[in-house]
Amino acid sequence: MTKKNIIVVGAGFGGVFATKKLAKKLRAKKDYNIILIDKHSYMTYMTELHEVAAQRVMPGHVQEDLEHLFAHDTNVELVTAEVESIDKDNKTITTTRGTLPYEKLIISVGGQSNDFGTPGVKEFGFELWSMEESLRIRQQIENIVAQGAAESDPKRREQLLTIAVVGSGFTGAELMGEFIDQRKVLAQTYKLDESEIKLVLLEAGDAILRMLSDRRLADKAYQYMVNNGVDLRMNSKVTGVDENGVIFDDSSTLPTKSLIWTAGVKAKSAVAGWGFKTGRGGRIEVDDYMHAINDDEQVNKDIYAAGDTISYVDEKTGPVPQTVEGAENAAKTASNNILNDLGLVADAKTFADLVKYHGYAVSIGSHYTVASLMKNWNFSGFFASLAKHGINLYFYSQIRSGYSIFHYMLDEFFRTANGRNPFRGTISRQGNVLWATPLRIFLGVFWILAAVENLGHLGNFYWQGGLASFLEIIAGAGLLIGLFTWSAGILSILLALAAWIFNGFDISQLFIIFGSLAVMNGSGRGFGVDFFAVPLLQKIFGKAWYGQSKSQYDDLGK
């Protein structure tokens, strides 16, 4: 028997969410086949692209292989292709891999950056709405800062070391936050003072993060950026970009070679040729049930749309936002109504019937976030950063991907370099020294208890009394709080050897010796004072002994 195809175009948040729901509900319906089409073999976790662009995570972190996501959904077929046309009369879709018939179709191809026709953006600027674009920014920032560090002409140097972001919505604010973190790493790598790398956020309006209804959160994000040296310029309307930098409406300029445009989103350009009525940003207009509306104003009962592809205004909540939850709500509505069309659910549902918004979390770098959750819960800082990660993990739980949850945790908490996670790197030290932390604490407690016991049973030998207890307290306290752990480890070994000499051999002494060797590998930086103390001492004594490193020297000018 020939199977009927339900085709989903686009493996973004909306497309993957809809495919997962349909796959689960249609598992027992052997006469239906779900086909997921995307030009990539992976889903791009779009809301984390700024982390790739600013080198917080590796590119693979935001690439979820479709085979991993759907390995156990045997009724889903994956096709890596691009859609060329849709024949609504014959119910077929033509792709770069051939023509396929469909019974039902969901279009969820996402969006792309909208430069509103601003001259020079595509030629001289950068955009952030795809994996390819994030990799271009990643390479550009690294290369341009390296060039700037080697440039001796002051004006040219300033231009090369100026990074500008246009647009202060979620994407622009989050990208700027990542640049705040990355600037510290780049400055150290290329021997620059952090202040030499200038970060400029350009906003055409008079406020940032307009989607946040609680303006206090936006103000906190604004202040955080100001406190971290970002030059925020409100009412700055960009009218052009050229090889020298940014041009404003008052003819003033900002010299830069790194202009990233995040000021708008529109539908993929291919959508315009598929014969649908389009609204703002070229998006497909849909009805309350997420049916696509043809260009002749007729509702197409066999084609649905979701995600950034749609133009729809809900009477209660307003326009569907270009967010993960916006895509999910539309996908949920579309998939429910396809199941209703097939007789598998009792009622058709409108968008208003199923819409749920849990809120937003906007990360301004890895250490600071502002969040507005469940309508009335507004907060910022460390716990808001954890909430942002919780939102991402919740999406993976919805699409039933334990593999993605596991690797997300590793990439965001345990594999991050340069302290770029909410815990400032205390749980992501290289060599997995985090796992030596319990051993370090155990040894610390052991020596402190040994000292207490010695003080209570002073013997005839001075070593067995006060001196031993004093040294045991020093070793124990150092290991317990993780202060000067390497030295405390040496002292711990010496104490064990002394006990061996004075009191005779005991197997526990070998455990103490080898345990102390294990914790000497930097375990004080895993939830220990050494995380702060060692870098500080290295900076103080290193500068005092070797001087201050610079990207350029001019001793002749002294």
C-alpha positions in Angstrom: 0.0 0.0 0.0 1.3 3.5 -0.9 1.9 5.6 2.1 0.5 9.1 2.3 3.1 11.8 3.0 2.9 14.5 5.7 5.8 16.8 4.8 7.4 19.2 7.1 9.7 21.8 5.5 12.3 23.3 7.8 14.1 21.6 10.7 14.1 24.6 13.0 12.3 24.8 16.4 8.8 24.8 14.8 9.6 22.0 12.3 11.3 19.7 14.7 8.6 20.2 17.4 5.8 19.5 14.9 7.6 16.4 13.5 8.2 15.0 16.9 4.5 15.4 17.9 3.3 13.9 14.6 5.7 11.0 14.8 4.5 10.1 18.2 0.8 10.3 17.4 1.1 8.6 14.0 3.3 5.7 15.2 0.4 3.2 15.0 -0.8 4.6 11.6 1.3 2.6 9.2 -0.3 4.3 6.1 1.2 7.7 6.9 4.8 8.7 6.4 6.4 11.9 7.8 9.1 13.5 5.7 11.3 16.3 7.2 13.1 18.4 4.7 15.9 20.8 5.4 18.9 22.1 3.5 21.1 21.0 6.4 21.5 17.5 8.0 21.2 19.1 11.4 18.9 21.4 13.3 20.6 24.7 14.2 19.8 25.9 17.7 19.3 29.4 16.5 19.0 31.2 19.9 22.6 30.1 20.7 24.3 31.3 17.6 25.7 34.3 19.5 27.7 31.9 21.6 29.3 30.4 18.5 30.0 33.8 17.0 31.8 35.0 20.1 33.7 31.7 20.7 32.0 30.7 24.0 31.2 27.3 22.5 32.3 25.2 19.6 30.0 25.2 16.4 28.9 21.7 17.1 27.2 22.8 20.2 24.3 24.4 18.3 24.1 21.7 15.6 21.7 18.9 16.5 22.1 16.1 14.0 18.6 15.1 12.7 19.5 11.4 12.8 20.2 11.7 16.5 16.9 13.5 17.1 14.8 11.1 15.1 16.7 7.8 15.3 13.9 6.1 17.2 11.1 7.7 15.2 10.8 5.0 12.5 8.0 6.8 10.7 10.1 9.9 10.0 12.2 10.1 6.9 14.9 12.8 6.6 15.7 14.6 3.3 18.5 17.1 2.9 17.3 19.3 0.2 16.0 22.8 -0.7 12.4 23.4 -1.8 12.1 24.9 -5.3 8.3 25.1 -5.7 5.0 24.0 -4.4 2.1 22.8 -6.7 -1.0 23.3 -4.6 -3.4 21.9 -7.2 -1.6 18.6 -7.6 -0.4 18.6 -4.0 3.3 18.1 -4.8 6.5 19.8 -3.6 9.5 20.0 -5.8 12.9 19.9 -4.2 16.5 19.7 -5.3 16.2 15.9 -4.8 13.0 15.5 -6.8 9.2 15.9 -6.5 7.2 14.5 -3.6 3.4 14.2 -3.2 1.9 15.4 0.1 -1.3 14.8 2.0 -0.6 17.6 4.5 2.2 20.1 4.5 3.8 22.2 7.2 6.1 25.1 6.2 8.5 26.2 8.9 11.5 27.4 7.1 12.4 30.1 9.6 13.7 33.6 8.8 16.7 35.5 7.8 18.2 38.9 8.7 16.4 42.0 7.5 18.6 44.9 6.7 15.7 47.0 5.4 17.6 47.7 2.3 20.4 49.6 4.1 23.2 50.1 1.6 26.4 48.3 2.3 25.2 45.9 5.0 25.7 42.8 2.9 28.9 44.0 1.3 30.7 45.3 4.3 28.8 44.1 7.4 27.9 40.8 9.0 24.6 39.3 9.9 23.7 36.6 12.5 20.9 34.4 11.4 22.6 31.2 10.3 25.4 28.9 11.2 27.5 30.1 8.3 27.1 33.7 9.4 28.0 33.0 12.9 31.2 31.3 11.7 32.1 34.3 9.6 31.7 36.6 12.6 33.8 34.2 14.7 36.6 34.3 12.2 36.3 38.1 11.6 36.6 39.1 15.3 39.6 36.9 15.9 41.4 38.1 12.8 40.6 41.8 13.1 41.7 42.0 16.7 44.9 40.3 15.8 45.4 42.9 13.0 44.5 45.7 15.4 47.1 44.6 17.9 49.8 44.7 15.3 48.7 48.1 13.9 50.8 51.1 14.9 48.8 53.9 13.3 46.4 55.1 16.1 43.4 55.8 13.9 43.7 52.6 12.0 44.3 50.7 15.2 41.1 52.2 16.8 39.1 51.3 13.7 40.3 47.7 13.7 39.6 47.3 17.4 36.1 48.7 17.3 33.2 46.2 17.2 29.7 47.5 16.5 26.4 45.8 16.8 23.2 47.3 15.2 20.0 46.4 17.0 19.3 46.0 20.7 16.7 43.3 20.6 17.4 39.8 22.1 19.9 38.9 19.4 21.9 42.1 19.6 21.9 42.3 23.4 23.0 38.7 23.7 25.7 39.0 21.1 27.0 42.2 22.8 27.0 40.3 26.1 29.2 37.6 24.6 31.6 40.2 23.2 32.0 41.6 26.8 33.2 38.1 27.9 35.3 37.5 24.7 37.0 40.9 25.0 38.8 39.7 28.1 40.1 36.6 26.3 41.2 38.5 23.2 42.9 41.2 25.2 45.0 38.6 27.0 45.7 36.7 23.9 46.9 39.7 21.9 48.5 41.6 24.8 46.0 44.5 24.7 44.4 46.6 27.4 40.7 45.6 27.5 39.7 49.2 27.0 41.4 49.2 23.6 38.8 46.9 22.2 35.7 49.1 21.9 32.2 47.7 22.0 29.5 49.8 20.5 25.7 49.0 20.5 23.7 51.0 18.1 19.9 51.4 18.5 17.6 53.4 16.3 15.0 53.8 19.1 15.3 55.3 22.5 15.4 52.0 24.5 16.9 48.5 24.4 15.1 45.2 24.7 11.7 46.5 23.8 10.1 43.0 24.1 10.6 43.1 27.8 7.4 44.5 29.3 9.2 45.1 32.7 11.4 48.0 31.8 13.3 47.6 35.0 14.9 44.4 33.5 15.9 46.3 30.4 17.4 49.0 32.6 19.4 46.4 34.5 20.7 45.0 31.2 21.6 48.5 30.0 23.5 49.2 33.2 25.3 45.9 33.1 26.6 46.7 29.6 27.6 50.3 30.6 29.4 49.0 33.7 31.3 46.6 31.4 32.5 49.3 29.1 29.9 49.1 26.3 29.2 52.3 24.4 25.4 52.3 24.0 24.1 54.8 21.5 20.4 55.3 21.5 18.6 57.1 18.6 21.4 56.2 16.3 19.9 55.5 12.9 22.3 53.7 10.5 21.8 54.8 6.9 24.7 53.0 5.3 27.8 50.9 5.8 31.0 51.1 3.7 34.6 49.9 3.8 35.4 52.5 6.4 32.6 51.9 8.9 29.1 53.0 9.8 27.3 56.0 8.4 24.4 57.7 10.4 21.5 59.8 9.4 23.2 63.0 10.5 26.2 62.1 8.2 28.5 61.3 11.2 30.4 58.0 11.1 31.8 55.3 13.2 35.1 53.8 11.9 35.0 50.0 12.2 35.7 46.9 10.2 33.3 44.8 12.3 29.7 45.8 12.0 27.1 43.1 12.9 23.5 43.7 11.9 20.9 42.2 14.2 18.1 44.8 13.7 15.4 42.8 12.0 14.1 39.5 10.8 12.1 38.6 7.7 10.9 35.4 6.0 13.3 33.4 3.8 13.3 35.0 0.4 12.2 31.7 -1.3 8.8 32.0 0.4 7.9 34.8 -1.9 7.7 32.5 -4.9 5.5 29.8 -3.4 2.2 31.5 -4.0 1.0 32.6 -0.6 -0.3 35.8 0.8 2.5 37.5 2.7 2.4 40.1 5.5 5.1 42.0 7.4 8.6 40.8 6.6 7.4 38.7 3.7 5.9 36.1 6.1 3.1 33.8 5.2 -0.3 34.9 6.5 -2.2 32.2 8.4 -5.6 31.9 9.9 -6.4 31.0 13.5 -5.8 27.3 12.8 -2.3 28.0 11.2 -3.7 27.2 7.7 -1.6 29.1 5.1 -3.5 31.6 3.0 -3.0 31.4 -0.7 -2.2 34.5 -2.7 -5.8 34.5 -4.0 -7.0 35.0 -0.4 -8.3 31.4 -0.1 -7.4 29.4 3.0 -5.5 26.3 2.1 -6.8 23.5 4.3 -3.9 21.1 3.4 -1.0 23.5 4.1 0.0 24.8 7.5 2.8 27.2 8.5 4.7 27.7 11.8 7.7 29.5 13.3 9.3 32.7 11.9 7.6 31.9 8.6 4.2 33.1 9.7 2.5 36.4 10.0 -0.3 36.2 12.6 -1.7 38.4 15.4 -3.5 36.7 18.3 -6.3 38.8 19.8 -5.1 38.2 23.4 -1.3 38.1 23.1 -0.6 40.1 20.0 1.7 39.2 17.1 3.4 35.8 17.4 7.0 36.7 18.4 10.1 35.4 16.6 11.0 33.2 19.6 11.3 29.5 20.4 7.9 29.6 22.2 6.3 31.5 19.4 7.5 28.7 17.0 6.4 26.0 19.4 2.9 27.4 19.8 2.3 27.7 16.1 3.7 24.2 15.5 1.6 22.7 18.3 -1.5 24.3 16.7 -0.6 23.1 13.2 0.2 19.5 14.2 -2.9 19.2 16.4 -5.1 20.3 13.5 -3.4 17.9 11.1 -4.2 15.1 13.5 -7.7 16.4 13.6 -7.9 16.3 9.8 -6.8 12.6 10.0 -9.4 11.8 12.6 -6.9 11.1 15.4 -7.9 14.0 17.7 -11.5 15.1 18.4 -11.3 18.8 18.0 -9.6 21.4 15.9 -7.8 24.0 17.9 -7.1 27.6 17.3 -3.8 29.3 18.2 -5.6 31.0 21.1 -6.7 27.6 22.4 -3.2 26.3 22.8 -0.9 29.3 23.2 1.3 29.4 26.3 4.1 31.8 26.9 6.3 31.0 29.9 8.4 34.1 29.5 11.9 35.2 28.3 15.4 35.0 29.5 18.0 37.3 27.9 21.7 36.5 28.6 24.0 39.4 28.6 27.1 37.2 28.4 27.7 34.0 30.4 27.5 35.6 33.8 24.5 37.8 33.7 20.9 37.4 32.5 17.6 39.2 32.9 14.5 37.0 33.0 10.8 37.5 33.0 9.0 34.2 33.6 5.4 33.1 34.3 4.2 36.7 33.8 5.0 37.9 37.4 8.5 36.5 38.1 11.1 39.1 37.1 14.7 38.6 38.2 18.3 39.0 37.1 21.8 37.7 37.7 23.1 34.2 38.5 19.7 32.5 39.0 18.3 34.1 35.8 21.3 32.6 34.0 20.4 29.2 35.3 16.8 29.9 34.2 18.0 30.6 30.6 19.8 27.2 30.6 16.7 25.6 32.0 14.6 27.0 29.2 17.0 25.5 26.6 16.9 22.1 28.4 13.1 22.2 28.6 13.0 22.4 24.8 15.2 19.3 24.5 13.0 17.5 26.9 9.9 18.4 24.8 11.5 16.8 21.7 12.6 13.8 23.9 16.3 14.1 23.2 18.3 12.9 26.2 21.4 12.9 24.0 21.1 16.6 23.4 20.4 17.3 27.1 23.6 15.4 28.1 25.8 17.2 25.6 24.3 20.6 26.3 25.2 20.2 30.0 28.8 19.2 29.1 29.2 22.1 26.6 27.6 24.8 28.7 28.9 23.9 32.2 31.8 21.5 32.1 33.7 22.1 28.8 33.6 25.9 28.8 36.9 27.7 28.7 37.9 31.0 30.3 35.3 30.9 33.0 32.4 31.5 30.5 29.6 29.9 32.4 27.3 31.0 35.3 29.7 29.4 37.7 32.6 31.4 36.3 34.5 28.3 35.4 34.6 26.7 38.8 33.1 23.5 37.5 34.8 23.5 34.1 38.5 23.3 34.9 40.6 21.3 32.4 41.6 17.8 33.5 38.3 17.3 35.3 39.8 18.6 38.6 36.3 19.2 39.7 36.0 15.5 40.4 39.0 15.7 42.8 37.2 18.3 44.9 35.4 15.8 47.2 38.7 14.0 47.8 40.4 17.4 48.6 37.7 18.2 51.1 37.9 14.7 52.6 41.6 15.1 53.2 41.1 18.5 54.7 38.6 17.2 57.2 40.8 14.2 57.9 43.8 16.4 58.9 41.7 18.8 61.0 40.2 15.9 62.9 43.7 14.4 63.4 44.9 17.7 64.8 42.0 17.8 67.3 42.8 14.2 68.4 46.5 15.0 68.8 45.7 18.0 70.9 43.6 15.9 73.2 46.3 13.2 73.6 49.7 15.1 73.8 52.5 12.5 74.1 56.0 12.7 75.4 57.4 13.8 72.0 57.1 17.3 70.8 56.4 16.1 67.2 53.4 14.1 68.4 52.0 17.2 70.2 51.8 20.9 69.3 53.9 21.1 66.2 52.2 18.1 64.5 48.7 19.5 65.4 49.7 23.0 64.0 50.9 21.5 60.7 47.9 19.3 60.5 45.6 22.3 60.9 47.5 24.2 58.2 47.3 21.3 55.8 43.7 20.6 56.6 42.5 24.1 56.4 44.3 24.7 53.0 42.8 21.5 51.5 39.3 22.1 53.0 38.9 25.6 51.5 41.1 25.0 48.5 43.8 27.6 49.3 47.3 27.0 48.1 46.3 23.5 47.4 49.6 22.4 45.8 51.5 23.5 49.0 48.9 22.0 51.3 49.2 18.7 49.3 53.0 18.6 49.8 52.5 19.3 53.5 49.9 16.5 53.6 52.4 14.0 52.1 55.1 15.1 54.5 52.8 14.6 57.5 51.9 11.1 56.3 55.5 10.2 55.8 56.3 11.6 59.3 53.5 9.5 60.8 55.0 6.5 59.0 58.5 7.2 60.5 57.3 8.0 64.1 54.4 5.7 64.4 55.1 2.9 62.0 53.5 1.9 58.7 49.7 1.9 58.2 48.0 1.3 54.9 46.0 4.5 55.3 49.2 6.4 55.0 49.5 5.3 51.4 46.0 6.5 50.7 46.8 9.9 52.2 50.0 10.2 50.1 48.5 9.2 46.7 45.3 11.2 47.5 47.4 14.2 48.2 49.2 13.8 44.9 45.9 13.6 43.1 44.5 16.9 44.5 47.7 18.8 43.7 46.6 19.0 40.1 44.7 22.2 40.6 41.7 20.9 42.5 41.7 24.1 44.6 40.2 25.8 41.6 37.1 23.6 41.7 34.9 25.3 44.3 38.0 26.5 46.1 39.7 29.8 47.0 42.5 29.0 44.5 40.1 29.8 41.7 40.5 33.5 42.7 43.8 33.5 44.6 46.1 31.8 42.1 45.3 34.0 39.1 45.5 37.1 41.3 48.9 36.2 42.6 50.1 35.2 39.1 49.0 38.6 37.9 50.6 40.6 40.8 53.9 38.7 41.0 54.1 38.2 37.2 53.8 41.9 36.5 56.2 42.8 39.3 58.8 40.3 38.1 58.4 40.4 34.3 56.5 43.7 33.7 53.4 44.4 31.7 53.0 42.6 28.3 51.9 44.7 25.4 51.0 44.2 21.8 53.6 46.8 20.7 56.7 48.3 22.4 58.2 51.7 21.9 61.1 51.7 24.4 62.9 54.2 22.1 60.2 56.8 22.8 60.8 56.7 26.6 
